[in-house]
Amino acid sequence: MRIWGRFFGTLLGFMVGKIIGAVIGFYFGYKFDKGLGGDFGAFNQQNETQRQNDFFNITFAVMGHITKASGQVSEDEIAFATAHMNRWGLSGDVRQAAQKSFRDGKQPHFNLQEQMKKLKRVCFGRKDLLQMFVEIQIQAAFADDNLHPKEREILHGIGASLGIPARHLDFMLDRIVAGEHFHQQGSQQSPQQQKQHLSDAYKILGVTPQSSARDVKKAYRKLMAQHHPDKLVAKGLPPQLMEDAKQKAQDIQAAYELVSKQAA
């Protein structure tokens, strides 16, 4: 609620015309606040829409750059990009811009550092968005179930640009790849698959079989605080990314339940 127009209008009106002037000043100050509020609200909405579009364009441009790093973009990697456009409901001009960004990212002249600078401006003060950006790029690199050395090099370059230590990025790599495997596993599993499923659950939580129940719960709570949809909504996460957040939260919850059951 904006009140400065009313405040100064009333004050100036009183100085000029006492009570009558204060009433008149309050009225014009009210009209000023109302008009400014509407304009500012529209500006904010336009600004947020532009920021979201910039985020998507950067995301797909870097995605194209990563998938091209191995020399040729695979069908799985193209399917991954298309699936995310569908999941995020990108259509019309927004989808065409994202497709163009993906193609631009595959070009030899693509400037990754320039895109990282732009991303930091777009996501200023939004660590949750930067986190999701990195996780999406890791998933894109593993879309064909193989991490090429060049893809790993680019991911580490992205991490360095965003202030993510190499060790932490490797941890993210292990956790996200484990999450993809964990999510894809069906209910019917062989003993070997069950063993791998449990191993993936530990990696998702960032713990080991030797970790105490207290440490497991602490890791679980920390991850849920970062990925829980309700918390991300409160931070202003674009609605298009909510499905991604929900899936990650479900995998974290399932991993925690499996690890806790194993420890019981």
C-alpha positions in Angstrom: 0.0 0.0 0.0 1.4 3.4 -1.1 0.8 6.3 1.3 3.5 8.9 0.5 1.3 10.8 -1.9 -1.4 11.2 0.8 1.2 12.1 3.4 2.9 14.8 1.5 -0.4 16.0 -0.1 -2.0 16.4 3.3 1.1 18.1 4.7 1.4 20.6 1.9 -2.3 21.2 1.8 -2.4 22.0 5.5 0.6 24.4 5.1 -1.3 26.3 2.4 -4.9 26.1 3.4 -5.1 24.6 6.9 -7.9 22.0 7.4 -9.6 22.6 4.0 -6.2 22.5 2.2 -5.3 19.3 4.1 -8.5 17.6 2.9 -7.9 18.7 -0.7 -4.2 17.6 -0.5 -5.2 14.2 0.9 -7.6 13.6 -2.0 -5.0 14.4 -4.7 -2.4 12.5 -2.8 -4.8 9.5 -2.7 -5.3 9.7 -6.5 -1.6 9.9 -7.0 -0.9 6.8 -4.8 -3.6 4.8 -6.6 -2.3 5.7 -10.1 1.3 5.1 -9.2 0.4 1.8 -7.5 -1.4 0.6 -10.7 1.4 1.6 -12.9 4.0 0.1 -10.6 2.1 -3.2 -10.3 1.8 -3.5 -14.1 5.5 -2.7 -14.4 6.4 -5.3 -11.8 4.3 -7.9 -13.6 5.9 -7.1 -16.9 9.3 -7.2 -15.3 8.7 -10.6 -13.8 7.4 -12.0 -17.1 10.5 -10.8 -18.8 12.7 -12.2 -16.2 11.1 -15.6 -16.5 11.4 -15.6 -20.3 15.1 -14.6 -20.0 15.6 -17.5 -17.5 14.1 -20.0 -20.0 16.1 -18.6 -22.9 19.3 -18.8 -21.0 18.5 -22.3 -19.8 17.8 -23.7 -23.2 20.8 -21.9 -24.8 23.2 -23.4 -22.2 21.4 -26.7 -22.6 22.1 -26.7 -26.3 25.7 -25.8 -25.7 26.1 -28.7 -23.3 24.4 -31.3 -25.5 26.6 -30.3 -28.4 29.8 -30.6 -26.4 30.2 -34.3 -27.2 30.2 -33.5 -31.0 26.6 -34.4 -31.8 23.3 -33.8 -30.1 21.6 -37.2 -29.5 17.9 -37.9 -29.9 17.6 -38.4 -26.1 19.0 -34.9 -25.5 16.6 -33.4 -28.0 13.8 -35.3 -26.4 14.9 -34.0 -23.0 14.8 -30.3 -24.2 11.4 -30.9 -25.8 10.0 -32.6 -22.7 11.0 -29.6 -20.6 9.3 -27.1 -23.0 6.2 -29.2 -22.7 6.4 -29.6 -19.0 6.8 -25.9 -18.5 3.9 -25.1 -20.9 6.0 -23.0 -23.3 4.0 -22.2 -26.4 3.7 -19.6 -29.1 6.4 -17.0 -29.2 7.9 -18.1 -25.9 8.4 -21.6 -27.2 9.9 -20.4 -30.5 12.3 -18.2 -28.5 13.4 -21.2 -26.4 13.9 -23.3 -29.5 16.0 -20.6 -31.1 18.0 -20.3 -27.9 18.7 -24.1 -28.0 19.9 -23.8 -31.6 22.1 -20.8 -30.7 23.7 -22.7 -27.9 24.9 -25.3 -30.3 26.8 -22.8 -32.5 30.6 -22.6 -32.3 30.6 -18.9 -31.4 28.3 -19.4 -28.3 29.6 -17.3 -25.4 28.9 -19.3 -22.2 30.5 -16.7 -19.9 28.3 -13.9 -21.3 25.2 -16.1 -20.7 26.4 -16.7 -17.1 26.7 -13.0 -16.5 23.2 -12.5 -17.8 21.9 -15.3 -15.7 23.3 -13.8 -12.5 21.5 -10.5 -13.4 18.3 -12.3 -14.1 18.5 -14.4 -10.9 19.9 -11.7 -8.6 19.1 -12.6 -5.0 17.5 -15.9 -6.2 19.7 -18.7 -5.2 16.9 -21.2 -5.6 16.6 -20.4 -9.3 20.4 -20.7 -9.8 20.3 -24.0 -8.0 17.5 -25.3 -10.3 19.4 -24.0 -13.3 22.4 -26.0 -12.5 20.4 -29.1 -11.7 18.6 -28.8 -15.1 21.9 -28.6 -16.9 23.3 -31.6 -15.1 20.1 -33.6 -16.1 20.6 -32.4 -19.7 24.2 -33.6 -19.7 23.0 -37.1 -18.5 20.0 -37.2 -20.8 21.8 -39.9 -23.0 23.0 -41.8 -19.9 26.5 -40.7 -20.5 28.6 -37.8 -19.2 31.2 -36.8 -21.8 34.4 -35.2 -20.5 33.6 -32.0 -22.4 30.1 -31.9 -20.8 31.7 -32.3 -17.4 34.2 -29.5 -18.2 31.3 -27.1 -19.2 29.4 -28.0 -16.0 32.4 -27.2 -13.9 32.8 -23.9 -15.8 29.2 -23.1 -15.0 29.7 -23.9 -11.4 32.8 -21.7 -11.2 30.9 -18.8 -12.8 28.2 -19.1 -10.2 30.6 -19.5 -7.2 30.0 -23.3 -6.8 33.1 -25.1 -5.7 34.2 -28.1 -7.8 33.7 -30.5 -4.9 30.2 -29.3 -4.4 29.4 -29.6 -8.1 30.6 -33.2 -8.1 28.4 -33.9 -5.2 25.4 -32.4 -7.1 26.3 -34.5 -10.1 26.2 -37.7 -8.0 23.0 -36.7 -6.3 21.1 -35.7 -9.4 22.2 -38.7 -11.4 21.2 -41.0 -8.5 17.9 -39.1 -8.4 17.2 -39.9 -12.0 18.0 -43.6 -11.5 15.9 -43.7 -8.3 12.9 -42.1 -10.0 13.0 -44.4 -13.0 13.1 -47.6 -11.0 9.9 -49.6 -11.0 8.3 -51.5 -8.2 9.5 -54.9 -9.5 13.2 -55.1 -8.7 15.8 -57.8 -8.7 18.1 -58.1 -5.6 20.8 -56.3 -7.6 18.4 -53.5 -8.5 17.2 -53.2 -4.9 20.8 -52.8 -3.8 21.4 -50.0 -6.5 18.1 -48.4 -5.5 19.2 -48.1 -1.9 22.7 -46.8 -3.0 20.9 -44.1 -5.0 18.8 -43.2 -2.0 21.9 -42.6 0.0 23.4 -40.4 -2.7 20.2 -38.4 -3.1 20.4 -37.5 0.6 24.2 -37.0 0.5 24.8 -39.6 3.3 26.4 -43.0 3.5 25.4 -46.3 5.2 27.7 -45.4 8.0 25.8 -42.1 8.7 23.9 -41.8 12.0 20.1 -41.6 12.0 20.5 -38.0 13.3 22.8 -37.0 10.3 20.4 -38.7 7.9 17.5 -36.7 9.3 19.5 -33.5 9.2 20.4 -34.0 5.6 16.8 -34.8 4.7 15.5 -31.7 6.4 18.1 -29.5 4.7 17.2 -30.9 1.2 13.5 -30.5 1.8 14.0 -26.9 2.9 15.7 -26.3 -0.4 13.2 -28.2 -2.6 9.8 -28.2 -0.9 7.3 -26.7 -3.3 5.6 -24.6 -0.6 8.8 -22.9 0.4 9.7 -22.3 -3.3 6.3 -20.8 -4.0 6.8 -18.4 -1.1 10.1 -17.3 -2.7 8.3 -16.6 -6.0 9.3 -19.7 -8.0 7.9 -19.4 -11.5 4.8 -21.7 -11.7 6.3 -23.5 -14.7 9.0 -25.0 -12.5 6.7 -26.3 -9.8 6.4 -29.8 -11.3 10.1 -30.1 -11.2 10.2 -29.0 -7.6 7.4 -31.4 -6.6 9.2 -34.4 -8.3 12.4 -33.6 -6.5 10.6 -33.3 -3.1 8.9 -36.7 -3.7 12.2 -38.4 -4.6 13.9 -36.9 -1.5 10.9 -38.1 0.7 11.0 -41.6 -0.9 14.8 -41.8 -0.4 14.6 -40.8 3.2 11.8 -43.4 3.9 13.9 -46.1 2.2 17.1 -45.3 4.1 15.2 -45.0 7.4 13.6 -48.3 6.8 17.0 -49.9 6.2 18.4 -48.5 9.4 15.4 -49.6 11.5 
